Amino acid sequence: MIGIYLSGTGNTKHCLEKLFSFIAPDAEMIPLESKEALEKIRSNDEILLAYPTQFSNVPYMVKDFITKNKEVWKGKRVFCMTTMGAFAGDSAGCAARILKKFGAEITGGLQIKMPDSVCDSKMLKKPLEVNQRLVREADARIERVAREITAEGKYPKEGLSFFAHLVGLFGQRLWFYGKTKDYSTKLKINDDCVGCGLCAENCPMGNLTIQNGKALSNNRCAMCYRCISLCPKKAITLLGKEVYEQCRYEKFISPKEKMD
């Protein structure tokens, strides 16, 4: 088994690490943007695909990767795990349906609530103690799921049913479909940018470059919020106009948990 993941602010990576610590401690985890991701999929029969929910949908970067490499999925056993801020709908099912078209067997789906990564929306900002509680609850839930998988071979099927499909479609995806039908061109970089290069170095799409001492977006944003959460000057926004709180998973765990 291997894990292929897209993680913007660390939520999805953490959840995948947590699940693997129980069900497959020696399994490799490979970022979706890694050059070796495709070869690892080819050489493994069982794959855990993990990504953040975007408007009850699969991020376009993940969808694009699946579709462009459709030949590698035939006969693969794939488990889809997603992280969400407030609402998932059938975000696991969105990728599962595409994968099934290309011959994959879907073994299950898991949708985990974590601190919201959208840090340029005041409405989504939560107190630190609330986010810490969300992480603790997510960890406990992943452990329960892992016990069922290892003890009973029982995989959850979250987001895979027809009912979940309707909930995701009419609850959010239908109204916001335009935001996930392609890469975003809405990334904004203000004059506070000092051209440090941190955003360009960490962008999974290679969408950002530094030109004339300033960051420049090339209109292929994956909406992962990685650059926004890392910018030392809070100079980058996407859905909003101001960064209210930079959301990183590492901020929401206690010093003891960091040591563990």
MILUM-642595 format. One record per atom (N, C-alpha, C, O): residue in three letters; y, z, x. Coordinates in steps of 0.02 Angstrom, whole numbers, padded with zeros to 5 digits, always signed. Layout:
N
ALAYZX
...
END
This chain:
260
MET-00060+00000+00042
MET+00000+00000+00000
MET+00062+00000+00043
MET+00065+00033+00096
ILE+00113-00037+00022
ILE+00178-00036+00055
ILE+00232-00027+00002
ILE+00222-00040-00057
GLY+00290-00004+00024
GLY+00348+00003-00019
GLY+00402-00046+00002
GLY+00422-00047+00060
ILE+00425-00087-00045
ILE+00482-00132-00033
ILE+00538-00107-00077
ILE+00529-00100-00138
TYR+00597-00094-00048
TYR+00648-00062-00089
TYR+00718-00088-00074
TYR+00734-00111-00019
LEU+00760-00084-00125
LEU+00832-00092-00118
LEU+00864-00025-00135
LEU+00851+00002-00189
SER+00904+00001-00090
SER+00937+00066-00102
SER+01008+00062-00078
SER+01022+00048-00020
GLY+01055+00075-00124
GLY+01125+00072-00106
GLY+01151+00137-00078
GLY+01179+00139-00023
THR+01142+00191-00116
THR+01170+00256-00095
THR+01116+00307-00077
THR+01130+00366-00070
GLY+01055+00284-00070
GLY+01001+00327-00047
GLY+00955+00353-00102
GLY+00902+00380-00086
ASN+00974+00345-00165
ASN+00933+00370-00220
ASN+00863+00340-00221
ASN+00813+00376-00222
THR+00861+00274-00221
THR+00796+00240-00228
THR+00752+00252-00167
THR+00692+00263-00174
LYS+00782+00251-00108
LYS+00743+00265-00048
LYS+00713+00335-00050
LYS+00655+00344-00033
HIS+00752+00384-00072
HIS+00727+00452-00077
HIS+00668+00457-00125
HIS+00618+00489-00110
CYS+00675+00426-00184
CYS+00622+00430-00235
CYS+00558+00397-00210
CYS+00503+00421-00223
LEU+00565+00341-00174
LEU+00506+00308-00146
LEU+00473+00352-00093
LEU+00412+00359-00092
GLU+00514+00381-00049
GLU+00487+00427+00002
GLU+00450+00485-00030
GLU+00396+00505-00007
LYS+00480+00512-00083
LYS+00450+00570-00117
LYS+00382+00551-00147
LYS+00334+00588-00139
LEU+00379+00495-00182
LEU+00316+00474-00212
LEU+00263+00460-00159
LEU+00205+00481-00166
PHE+00282+00425-00107
PHE+00235+00409-00054
PHE+00210+00471-00018
PHE+00153+00473+00006
SER+00251+00523-00014
SER+00230+00584+00021
SER+00170+00616-00013
SER+00132+00653+00018
PHE+00160+00600-00077
PHE+00103+00627-00114
PHE+00045+00577-00119
PHE-00013+00596-00112
ILE+00061+00513-00132
ILE+00006+00466-00148
ILE-00014+00422-00089
ILE-00070+00395-00088
ALA+00031+00413-00040
ALA+00015+00369+00017
ALA+00058+00388+00076
ALA+00104+00351+00095
PRO+00045+00446+00107
PRO+00087+00472+00161
PRO+00096+00425+00220
PRO+00147+00428+00255
ASP+00047+00382+00232
ASP+00050+00337+00290
ASP+00077+00268+00273
ASP+00080+00224+00316
ALA+00097+00258+00210
ALA+00120+00192+00189
ALA+00188+00174+00220
ALA+00231+00218+00229
GLU+00196+00111+00235
GLU+00260+00087+00261
GLU+00311+00077+00206
GLU+00293+00060+00149
MET+00374+00089+00222
MET+00430+00074+00177
MET+00475+00024+00211
MET+00500+00037+00266
ILE+00487-00032+00178
ILE+00527-00085+00209
ILE+00586-00103+00163
ILE+00575-00119+00105
PRO+00647-00101+00188
PRO+00704-00123+00147
PRO+00697-00196+00127
PRO+00673-00237+00166
LEU+00718-00212+00067
LEU+00712-00280+00041
LEU+00747-00330+00086
LEU+00725-00387+00093
GLU+00803-00308+00117
GLU+00842-00354+00159
GLU+00812-00365+00228
GLU+00836-00407+00266
SER+00760-00327+00245
SER+00729-00333+00311
SER+00696-00401+00320
SER+00669-00429+00273
LYS+00699-00427+00380
LYS+00668-00491+00396
LYS+00592-00489+00389
LYS+00559-00540+00380
GLU+00563-00429+00395
GLU+00490-00423+00392
GLU+00464-00410+00322
GLU+00403-00407+00312
ALA+00508-00403+00272
ALA+00486-00385+00205
ALA+00436-00436+00177
ALA+00384-00417+00150
LEU+00452-00499+00183
LEU+00410-00552+00154
LEU+00340-00552+00186
LEU+00290-00559+00151
GLU+00337-00546+00252
GLU+00273-00547+00287
GLU+00231-00486+00268
GLU+00170-00491+00263
LYS+00263-00429+00259
LYS+00227-00369+00239
LYS+00197-00377+00169
LYS+00141-00353+00157
ILE+00233-00410+00125
ILE+00206-00423+00058
ILE+00145-00468+00063
ILE+00094-00457+00030
ARG+00150-00520+00103
ARG+00094-00567+00112
ARG+00031-00531+00136
ARG-00025-00549+00117
SER+00039-00482+00179
SER-00019-00451+00211
SER-00043-00387+00176
SER-00088-00354+00202
ASN-00015-00371+00118
ASN-00037-00313+00080
ASN-00051-00332+00008
ASN-00016-00373-00022
ASP-00103-00302-00021
ASP-00122-00318-00089
ASP-00088-00273-00141
ASP-00082-00291-00199
GLU-00066-00214-00119
GLU-00036-00166-00166
GLU+00035-00150-00143
GLU+00046-00129-00087
ILE+00083-00160-00189
ILE+00154-00153-00172
ILE+00189-00109-00222
ILE+00180-00116-00282
LEU+00229-00064-00197
LEU+00273-00025-00240
LEU+00343-00053-00230
LEU+00372-00046-00176
LEU+00370-00083-00282
LEU+00437-00114-00280
LEU+00486-00067-00312
LEU+00479-00049-00371
ALA+00537-00045-00275
ALA+00585+00005-00299
ALA+00656-00021-00293
ALA+00674-00053-00243
TYR+00696-00008-00345
TYR+00765-00033-00345
TYR+00807+00007-00396
TYR+00779+00039-00440
PRO+00873+00005-00390
PRO+00916+00039-00438
PRO+00926-00003-00501
PRO+00929-00065-00498
THR+00932+00030-00558
THR+00947-00003-00621
THR+01021-00025-00621
THR+01065+00012-00600
GLN+01032-00086-00644
GLN+01101-00110-00654
GLN+01107-00137-00725
GLN+01080-00190-00741
PHE+01144-00101-00767
PHE+01154-00122-00836
PHE+01087-00135-00871
PHE+01079-00186-00905
SER+01040-00089-00863
SER+00972-00095-00890
SER+00938-00159-00868
SER+00901-00190-00906
ASN+00952-00180-00807
ASN+00923-00242-00780
ASN+00904-00232-00708
ASN+00921-00182-00676
VAL+00867-00280-00682
VAL+00850-00281-00611
VAL+00909-00311-00572
VAL+00937-00360-00595
PRO+00928-00282-00515
PRO+00983-00312-00476
PRO+00968-00385-00460
PRO+00911-00403-00447
TYR+01020-00426-00461
TYR+01009-00497-00449
TYR+00978-00509-00380
TYR+00939-00557-00372
MET+00995-00468-00331
MET+00966-00476-00264
MET+00890-00470-00266
MET+00855-00507-00232
VAL+00865-00423-00307
VAL+00793-00414-00313
VAL+00762-00473-00350
VAL+00711-00500-00330
LYS+00794-00493-00405
LYS+00770-00550-00444
LYS+00769-00613-00402
LYS+00722-00652-00405
ASP+00821-00623-00363
ASP+00826-00682-00320
ASP+00770-00682-00268
ASP+00740-00734-00254
PHE+00756-00624-00239
PHE+00703-00618-00189
PHE+00634-00633-00220
PHE+00595-00671-00191
ILE+00621-00605-00278
ILE+00557-00617-00312
ILE+00548-00691-00327
ILE+00495-00720-00314
THR+00600-00722-00354
THR+00596-00792-00376
THR+00591-00841-00318
THR+00552-00888-00320
LYS+00630-00830-00266
LYS+00629-00875-00208
LYS+00563-00872-00171
LYS+00544-00919-00136
ASN+00528-00816-00178
ASN+00464-00808-00143
ASN+00407-00801-00193
ASN+00362-00760-00184
LYS+00409-00841-00246
LYS+00362-00833-00301
LYS+00290-00843-00281
LYS+00244-00817-00314
GLU+00277-00880-00227
GLU+00209-00894-00208
GLU+00172-00833-00180
GLU+00111-00832-00178
VAL+00209-00782-00157
VAL+00176-00725-00124
VAL+00149-00674-00173
VAL+00111-00630-00153
TRP+00168-00678-00237
TRP+00151-00625-00284
TRP+00083-00634-00318
TRP+00056-00587-00347
LYS+00054-00692-00314
LYS-00008-00705-00349
LYS-00064-00659-00323
LYS-00078-00656-00264
GLY-00094-00623-00371
GLY-00149-00578-00353
GLY-00127-00510-00326
GLY-00170-00467-00314
LYS-00062-00499-00317
LYS-00039-00434-00292
LYS-00037-00383-00349
LYS-00022-00400-00406
ARG-00052-00321-00332
ARG-00046-00266-00380
ARG+00021-00232-00366
ARG+00032-00205-00312
VAL+00066-00234-00417
VAL+00134-00210-00406
VAL+00151-00154-00455
VAL+00141-00159-00515
PHE+00178-00101-00427
PHE+00205-00044-00466
PHE+00281-00048-00460
PHE+00307-00050-00404
CYS+00317-00048-00516
CYS+00390-00053-00516
CYS+00421+00015-00529
CYS+00407+00046-00580
MET+00463+00038-00483
MET+00498+00101-00492
MET+00573+00089-00488
MET+00597+00055-00443
THR+00609+00117-00536
THR+00682+00108-00536
THR+00716+00176-00539
THR+00688+00225-00565
THR+00776+00179-00512
THR+00819+00237-00521
THR+00876+00219-00567
THR+00898+00162-00569
MET+00900+00268-00604
MET+00953+00255-00653
MET+01004+00311-00651
MET+00989+00367-00630
GLY+01065+00294-00674
GLY+01116+00345-00682
GLY+01110+00379-00750
GLY+01095+00438-00755
ALA+01123+00340-00803
ALA+01121+00369-00870
ALA+01069+00336-00915
ALA+01041+00369-00959
PHE+01055+00272-00905
PHE+01014+00234-00953
PHE+00974+00182-00916
PHE+01001+00145-00875
ALA+00908+00179-00930
ALA+00865+00131-00896
ALA+00842+00076-00942
ALA+00836+00018-00920
GLY+00829+00092-01006
GLY+00800+00041-01050
GLY+00733+00018-01024
GLY+00686+00056-01021
ASP+00730-00046-01005
ASP+00668-00073-00978
ASP+00681-00103-00909
ASP+00657-00158-00893
SER+00719-00067-00868
SER+00736-00095-00802
SER+00674-00108-00759
SER+00674-00156-00720
ALA+00622-00067-00766
ALA+00560-00080-00730
ALA+00526-00142-00759
ALA+00497-00183-00722
GLY+00530-00149-00824
GLY+00499-00207-00858
GLY+00532-00273-00841
GLY+00499-00325-00843
CYS+00596-00271-00824
CYS+00632-00334-00808
CYS+00601-00368-00747
CYS+00590-00429-00748
ALA+00587-00329-00695
ALA+00554-00358-00636
ALA+00481-00373-00651
ALA+00454-00423-00628
ALA+00449-00328-00689
ALA+00378-00337-00704
ALA+00364-00403-00740
ALA+00315-00436-00725
ARG+00407-00421-00786
ARG+00397-00484-00823
ARG+00402-00545-00778
ARG+00364-00593-00786
ILE+00448-00543-00731
ILE+00455-00599-00684
ILE+00394-00602-00638
ILE+00367-00656-00626
LEU+00373-00545-00613
LEU+00316-00542-00568
LEU+00252-00567-00602
LEU+00212-00601-00571
LYS+00243-00549-00665
LYS+00183-00571-00702
LYS+00182-00647-00708
LYS+00128-00677-00705
LYS+00240-00677-00717
LYS+00243-00751-00721
LYS+00217-00783-00657
LYS+00191-00838-00658
PHE+00226-00748-00601
PHE+00205-00775-00536
PHE+00137-00750-00515
PHE+00118-00756-00457
GLY+00100-00721-00562
GLY+00030-00704-00549
GLY+00016-00634-00525
GLY-00040-00618-00506
ALA+00066-00590-00526
ALA+00055-00520-00505
ALA+00023-00480-00561
ALA+00033-00494-00620
GLU-00015-00429-00543
GLU-00041-00380-00590
GLU+00005-00319-00587
GLU+00014-00291-00533
ILE+00033-00299-00643
ILE+00078-00242-00645
ILE+00038-00179-00659
ILE+00008-00172-00713
THR+00037-00133-00611
THR-00003-00073-00618
THR+00034-00017-00655
THR+00002+00028-00682
GLY+00101-00020-00656
GLY+00138+00032-00691
GLY+00213+00026-00681
GLY+00237-00018-00645
GLY+00248+00071-00714
GLY+00321+00073-00708
GLY+00345+00145-00712
GLY+00319+00185-00750
LEU+00395+00160-00672
LEU+00423+00228-00670
LEU+00499+00222-00665
LEU+00525+00186-00623
GLN+00534+00260-00708
GLN+00608+00258-00710
GLN+00634+00329-00701
GLN+00623+00372-00744
ILE+00670+00340-00646
ILE+00690+00407-00626
ILE+00766+00415-00630
ILE+00803+00374-00602
LYS+00789+00467-00663
LYS+00861+00481-00667
LYS+00884+00517-00604
LYS+00854+00567-00583
MET+00937+00490-00574
MET+00966+00518-00513
MET+01043+00518-00520
MET+01068+00491-00569
PRO+01079+00549-00473
PRO+01152+00547-00477
PRO+01178+00475-00479
PRO+01154+00432-00443
ASP+01227+00463-00522
ASP+01253+00395-00530
ASP+01289+00373-00467
ASP+01328+00411-00438
SER+01275+00312-00445
SER+01304+00287-00383
SER+01371+00252-00393
SER+01405+00235-00344
VAL+01391+00242-00456
VAL+01455+00207-00469
VAL+01511+00257-00458
VAL+01527+00298-00501
CYS+01542+00252-00400
CYS+01591+00303-00380
CYS+01663+00283-00393
CYS+01709+00320-00374
ASP+01675+00225-00424
ASP+01743+00205-00441
ASP+01754+00207-00517
ASP+01795+00170-00544
SER+01716+00250-00551
SER+01724+00262-00622
SER+01729+00336-00634
SER+01681+00373-00623
LYS+01788+00360-00656
LYS+01798+00431-00667
LYS+01751+00457-00721
LYS+01730+00515-00718
MET+01735+00416-00769
MET+01693+00436-00825
MET+01623+00456-00802
MET+01591+00498-00833
LEU+01599+00426-00747
LEU+01531+00439-00723
LEU+01528+00494-00670
LEU+01474+00511-00646
LYS+01585+00522-00653
LYS+01587+00575-00601
LYS+01559+00640-00630
LYS+01577+00661-00685
LYS+01514+00671-00592
LYS+01483+00735-00613
LYS+01495+00788-00560
LYS+01502+00772-00501
PRO+01498+00852-00580
PRO+01504+00906-00531
PRO+01445+00908-00484
PRO+01390+00885-00501
LEU+01456+00934-00424
LEU+01404+00937-00373
LEU+01341+00972-00398
LEU+01285+00949-00386
GLU+01349+01027-00434
GLU+01291+01065-00457
GLU+01249+01024-00507
GLU+01188+01032-00510
VAL+01282+00982-00546
VAL+01245+00939-00593
VAL+01203+00888-00554
VAL+01145+00877-00570
ASN+01233+00857-00505
ASN+01197+00808-00464
ASN+01140+00840-00425
ASN+01087+00810-00418
GLN+01151+00900-00401
GLN+01097+00936-00366
GLN+01039+00950-00414
GLN+00981+00944-00395
ARG+01055+00968-00476
ARG+01003+00980-00525
ARG+00965+00916-00541
ARG+00904+00918-00549
LEU+01000+00860-00546
LEU+00968+00796-00559
LEU+00917+00779-00505
LEU+00862+00755-00520
VAL+00934+00791-00442
VAL+00889+00777-00386
VAL+00828+00823-00390
VAL+00771+00800-00381
ARG+00838+00887-00405
ARG+00782+00933-00410
ARG+00735+00913-00466
ARG+00673+00914-00459
GLU+00764+00894-00523
GLU+00723+00874-00580
GLU+00686+00809-00565
GLU+00628+00801-00585
ALA+00719+00763-00530
ALA+00686+00700-00511
ALA+00627+00714-00465
ALA+00574+00685-00473
ASP+00637+00758-00416
ASP+00584+00774-00369
ASP+00524+00805-00405
ASP+00466+00787-00391
ALA+00538+00850-00452
ALA+00484+00883-00489
ALA+00446+00832-00532
ALA+00385+00835-00538
ARG+00483+00786-00561
ARG+00450+00735-00603
ARG+00408+00688-00562
ARG+00352+00670-00582
ILE+00433+00667-00505
ILE+00394+00624-00461
ILE+00330+00658-00439
ILE+00277+00627-00435
GLU+00334+00723-00424
GLU+00274+00760-00404
GLU+00223+00762-00460
GLU+00163+00754-00447
ARG+00245+00771-00523
ARG+00199+00771-00579
ARG+00165+00703-00587
ARG+00104+00699-00598
VAL+00204+00650-00581
VAL+00177+00583-00586
VAL+00126+00571-00530
VAL+00073+00542-00541
ALA+00143+00592-00470
ALA+00099+00583-00413
ALA+00032+00618-00423
ALA-00020+00592-00404
ARG+00033+00677-00453
ARG-00029+00713-00467
ARG-00074+00673-00514
ARG-00134+00669-00505
GLU-00043+00644-00565
GLU-00082+00604-00613
GLU-00112+00542-00580
GLU-00168+00522-00595
ILE-00074+00512-00535
ILE-00098+00452-00500
ILE-00157+00470-00455
ILE-00208+00437-00455
THR-00149+00523-00415
THR-00200+00540-00366
THR-00262+00572-00398
THR-00318+00560-00377
ALA-00251+00613-00450
ALA-00307+00649-00480
ALA-00344+00608-00532
ALA-00405+00612-00538
GLU-00307+00567-00570
GLU-00337+00532-00626
GLU-00333+00456-00620
GLU-00361+00420-00661
GLY-00298+00432-00570
GLY-00287+00360-00564
GLY-00244+00333-00621
GLY-00248+00274-00638
LYS-00204+00377-00650
LYS-00163+00360-00709
LYS-00092+00344-00688
LYS-00055+00387-00665
TYR-00073+00281-00697
TYR-00005+00259-00680
TYR+00039+00260-00742
TYR+00017+00239-00796
PRO+00101+00284-00736
PRO+00146+00281-00794
PRO+00164+00209-00811
PRO+00160+00165-00768
LYS+00183+00197-00873
LYS+00198+00129-00896
LYS+00269+00124-00923
LYS+00282+00087-00971
GLU+00314+00162-00893
GLU+00383+00165-00919
GLU+00419+00098-00912
GLU+00415+00065-00861
GLY+00453+00079-00965
GLY+00494+00018-00964
GLY+00454-00046-00973
GLY+00483-00100-00968
LEU+00389-00041-00985
LEU+00347-00101-00988
LEU+00330-00123-01059
LEU+00306-00179-01068
SER+00341-00081-01108
SER+00321-00097-01176
SER+00372-00143-01211
SER+00429-00151-01188
PHE+00350-00172-01266
PHE+00395-00214-01305
PHE+00452-00173-01334
PHE+00509-00197-01338
PHE+00437-00111-01354
PHE+00490-00068-01381
PHE+00543-00055-01327
PHE+00603-00058-01341
ALA+00520-00039-01266
ALA+00567-00028-01211
ALA+00609-00090-01198
ALA+00668-00085-01183
HIS+00578-00148-01205
HIS+00614-00211-01196
HIS+00671-00217-01246
HIS+00726-00237-01228
LEU+00658-00200-01309
LEU+00710-00203-01360
LEU+00765-00152-01347
LEU+00825-00166-01355
VAL+00745-00092-01325
VAL+00794-00039-01311
VAL+00840-00061-01254
VAL+00901-00053-01258
GLY+00811-00088-01201
GLY+00852-00111-01145
GLY+00896-00170-01163
GLY+00954-00173-01142
LEU+00868-00216-01201
LEU+00905-00277-01219
LEU+00965-00261-01263
LEU+01021-00282-01248
PHE+00953-00224-01317
PHE+01007-00211-01365
PHE+01049-00150-01346
PHE+01106-00142-01368
GLY+01020-00105-01306
GLY+01057-00046-01286
GLY+01110-00059-01233
GLY+01161-00025-01231
GLN+01098-00110-01191
GLN+01147-00123-01138
GLN+01145-00194-01111
GLN+01197-00226-01105
ARG+01086-00220-01095
ARG+01082-00281-01057
ARG+01115-00341-01092
ARG+01148-00381-01059
LEU+01106-00347-01157
LEU+01134-00403-01194
LEU+01210-00405-01188
LEU+01239-00459-01184
TRP+01241-00347-01189
TRP+01315-00343-01188
TRP+01343-00353-01117
TRP+01401-00373-01110
PHE+01303-00340-01067
PHE+01327-00344-00998
PHE+01289-00395-00956
PHE+01288-00391-00895
TYR+01256-00442-00989
TYR+01214-00489-00953
TYR+01252-00527-00899
TYR+01224-00541-00846
GLY+01315-00543-00912
GLY+01355-00581-00864
GLY+01363-00546-00797
GLY+01375-00579-00746
LYS+01356-00480-00797
LYS+01366-00442-00735
LYS+01306-00446-00688
LYS+01312-00431-00629
THR+01247-00465-00715
THR+01188-00466-00673
THR+01155-00535-00670
THR+01099-00541-00646
LYS+01188-00587-00693
LYS+01158-00653-00693
LYS+01165-00688-00626
LYS+01134-00740-00614
ASP+01205-00659-00581
ASP+01214-00687-00514
ASP+01243-00633-00470
ASP+01255-00577-00492
TYR+01255-00650-00407
TYR+01290-00603-00364
TYR+01362-00595-00388
TYR+01391-00642-00415
SER+01390-00536-00378
SER+01458-00522-00403
SER+01512-00549-00356
SER+01504-00549-00295
THR+01566-00573-00385
THR+01624-00596-00347
THR+01682-00547-00355
THR+01739-00562-00336
LYS+01668-00487-00383
LYS+01721-00441-00403
LYS+01737-00387-00352
LYS+01780-00344-00365
LEU+01704-00387-00295
LEU+01718-00335-00245
LEU+01790-00341-00221
LEU+01814-00395-00204
LYS+01824-00283-00219
LYS+01895-00282-00200
LYS+01905-00238-00138
LYS+01877-00184-00133
ILE+01944-00262-00091
ILE+01959-00225-00030
ILE+02035-00219-00024
ILE+02070-00269-00019
ASN+02060-00157-00023
ASN+02133-00149-00023
ASN+02161-00142+00048
ASN+02125-00146+00097
ASP+02226-00131+00051
ASP+02261-00131+00116
ASP+02246-00069+00158
ASP+02267-00066+00216
ASP+02210-00021+00131
ASP+02192+00038+00171
ASP+02136+00023+00221
ASP+02123+00062+00266
CYS+02103-00034+00213
CYS+02049-00054+00258
CYS+02075-00058+00330
CYS+02128-00087+00343
VAL+02038-00029+00377
VAL+02058-00029+00448
VAL+02012-00073+00490
VAL+02017-00076+00551
GLY+01965-00108+00456
GLY+01921-00154+00492
GLY+01871-00120+00537
GLY+01853-00147+00590
CYS+01846-00061+00517
CYS+01799-00024+00560
CYS+01731-00058+00564
CYS+01695-00048+00613
GLY+01714-00099+00515
GLY+01652-00136+00517
GLY+01592-00102+00487
GLY+01538-00131+00485
LEU+01600-00040+00463
LEU+01544-00003+00434
LEU+01515-00038+00373
LEU+01454-00039+00364
CYS+01558-00066+00333
CYS+01534-00100+00272
CYS+01494-00163+00291
CYS+01441-00175+00262
ALA+01519-00202+00338
ALA+01485-00263+00358
ALA+01417-00247+00391
ALA+01368-00283+00381
GLU+01416-00194+00428
GLU+01354-00173+00463
GLU+01299-00153+00414
GLU+01240-00162+00428
ASN+01319-00124+00356
ASN+01271-00095+00310
ASN+01258-00136+00248
ASN+01213-00119+00209
CYS+01294-00190+00236
CYS+01285-00230+00175
CYS+01216-00264+00176
CYS+01201-00300+00223
PRO+01174-00253+00125
PRO+01107-00283+00125
PRO+01108-00359+00117
PRO+01060-00393+00135
MET+01164-00386+00092
MET+01169-00458+00082
MET+01205-00494+00139
MET+01207-00555+00141
GLY+01233-00455+00186
GLY+01275-00487+00237
GLY+01336-00518+00205
GLY+01363-00567+00230
ASN+01359-00488+00150
ASN+01414-00516+00111
ASN+01482-00502+00142
ASN+01531-00537+00128
LEU+01485-00451+00185
LEU+01550-00431+00213
LEU+01556-00449+00287
LEU+01509-00440+00325
THR+01614-00473+00304
THR+01629-00489+00374
THR+01697-00460+00392
THR+01736-00443+00347
ILE+01710-00453+00456
ILE+01775-00428+00479
ILE+01814-00486+00508
ILE+01792-00518+00556
GLN+01871-00501+00479
GLN+01914-00555+00502
GLN+01985-00530+00509
GLN+02014-00502+00462
ASN+02014-00541+00567
ASN+02083-00520+00581
ASN+02092-00445+00567
ASN+02144-00424+00540
GLY+02042-00406+00586
GLY+02048-00334+00580
GLY+02040-00307+00510
GLY+02055-00249+00497
LYS+02015-00348+00463
LYS+02005-00325+00394
LYS+01938-00349+00368
LYS+01912-00401+00389
ALA+01909-00311+00321
ALA+01847-00331+00290
ALA+01860-00386+00239
ALA+01911-00386+00204
LEU+01813-00433+00235
LEU+01820-00489+00189
LEU+01753-00498+00152
LEU+01700-00501+00183
SER+01758-00503+00085
SER+01699-00515+00045
SER+01687-00590+00037
SER+01734-00628+00027
ASN+01624-00610+00043
ASN+01606-00680+00036
ASN+01576-00697-00032
ASN+01540-00746-00040
ASN+01591-00654-00082
ASN+01573-00666-00152
ASN+01498-00670-00165
ASN+01475-00707-00208
ARG+01458-00631-00127
ARG+01386-00625-00140
ARG+01367-00551-00139
ARG+01323-00530-00103
CYS+01402-00513-00181
CYS+01393-00440-00183
CYS+01332-00423-00226
CYS+01325-00449-00282
ALA+01289-00379-00201
ALA+01229-00357-00237
ALA+01244-00298-00283
ALA+01198-00274-00318
MET+01305-00273-00285
MET+01326-00217-00326
MET+01286-00153-00312
MET+01274-00113-00357
CYS+01266-00144-00249
CYS+01227-00085-00232
CYS+01270-00024-00218
CYS+01244+00032-00217
TYR+01334-00033-00208
TYR+01383+00020-00195
TYR+01375+00052-00126
TYR+01404+00105-00113
ARG+01337+00021-00082
ARG+01327+00049-00016
ARG+01393+00049+00024
ARG+01411+00100+00053
CYS+01428-00006+00024
CYS+01490-00010+00062
CYS+01543+00037+00034
CYS+01581+00068+00071
ILE+01546+00042-00033
ILE+01596+00084-00066
ILE+01585+00157-00050
ILE+01632+00195-00040
SER+01521+00177-00048
SER+01505+00247-00035
SER+01514+00265+00039
SER+01520+00324+00055
LEU+01515+00215+00083
LEU+01520+00228+00155
LEU+01591+00220+00184
LEU+01606+00248+00236
CYS+01633+00182+00151
CYS+01700+00166+00179
CYS+01740+00228+00193
CYS+01754+00267+00147
PRO+01759+00240+00256
PRO+01796+00302+00273
PRO+01866+00304+00244
PRO+01896+00358+00240
LYS+01893+00248+00223
LYS+01960+00245+00194
LYS+01959+00237+00118
LYS+02012+00232+00087
LYS+01900+00235+00088
LYS+01893+00224+00016
LYS+01932+00161-00005
LYS+01966+00160-00057
ALA+01925+00109+00035
ALA+01966+00049+00025
ALA+01930-00004-00017
ALA+01959-00057-00030
ILE+01868+00009-00037
ILE+01829-00042-00072
ILE+01812-00017-00143
ILE+01790+00040-00152
THR+01821-00061-00192
THR+01802-00045-00261
THR+01767-00105-00291
THR+01769-00161-00265
LEU+01733-00093-00348
LEU+01697-00147-00381
LEU+01712-00147-00456
LEU+01748-00190-00481
LEU+01684-00099-00492
LEU+01694-00097-00565
LEU+01761-00065-00583
LEU+01791-00083-00634
GLY+01784-00018-00541
GLY+01847+00016-00554
GLY+01901-00004-00504
GLY+01893-00052-00466
LYS+01955+00033-00505
LYS+02012+00018-00460
LYS+02024+00073-00409
LYS+02067+00065-00365
GLU+01987+00128-00413
GLU+01997+00184-00368
GLU+01932+00220-00357
GLU+01893+00229-00403
VAL+01920+00241-00295
VAL+01859+00279-00280
VAL+01872+00353-00293
VAL+01916+00384-00262
TYR+01835+00380-00340
TYR+01844+00450-00360
TYR+01800+00497-00320
TYR+01821+00552-00302
GLU+01740+00475-00305
GLU+01694+00516-00265
GLU+01642+00470-00234
GLU+01610+00431-00269
GLN+01634+00473-00169
GLN+01584+00432-00135
GLN+01516+00465-00143
GLN+01505+00521-00120
CYS+01472+00430-00176
CYS+01407+00458-00196
CYS+01353+00438-00146
CYS+01334+00379-00142
ARG+01327+00486-00109
ARG+01271+00476-00065
ARG+01218+00528-00082
ARG+01235+00586-00094
TYR+01156+00508-00083
TYR+01103+00555-00099
TYR+01107+00617-00054
TYR+01095+00672-00077
GLU+01123+00607+00009
GLU+01123+00662+00058
GLU+01172+00718+00038
GLU+01164+00775+00060
LYS+01223+00702-00002
LYS+01272+00752-00022
LYS+01244+00800-00074
LYS+01271+00854-00085
PHE+01190+00779-00107
PHE+01167+00817-00165
PHE+01105+00859-00151
PHE+01071+00880-00198
ILE+01091+00872-00087
ILE+01035+00916-00070
ILE+01062+00974-00029
ILE+01113+00968+00006
SER+01029+01030-00034
SER+01051+01091+00000
SER+01035+01088+00074
SER+00993+01048+00095
PRO+01069+01129+00115
PRO+01052+01131+00187
PRO+00979+01145+00200
PRO+00950+01116+00247
LYS+00947+01189+00160
LYS+00876+01204+00168
LYS+00834+01141+00157
LYS+00788+01126+00195
GLU+00850+01104+00103
GLU+00813+01043+00089
GLU+00821+00991+00144
GLU+00774+00955+00160
LYS+00881+00988+00174
LYS+00892+00941+00229
LYS+00847+00959+00288
LYS+00821+00915+00322
MET+00839+01025+00301
MET+00796+01047+00356
MET+00723+01030+00342
MET+00686+01011+00387
ASP+00702+01038+00279
ASP+00633+01023+00260
ASP+00618+00949+00266
ASP+00563+00927+00252
END
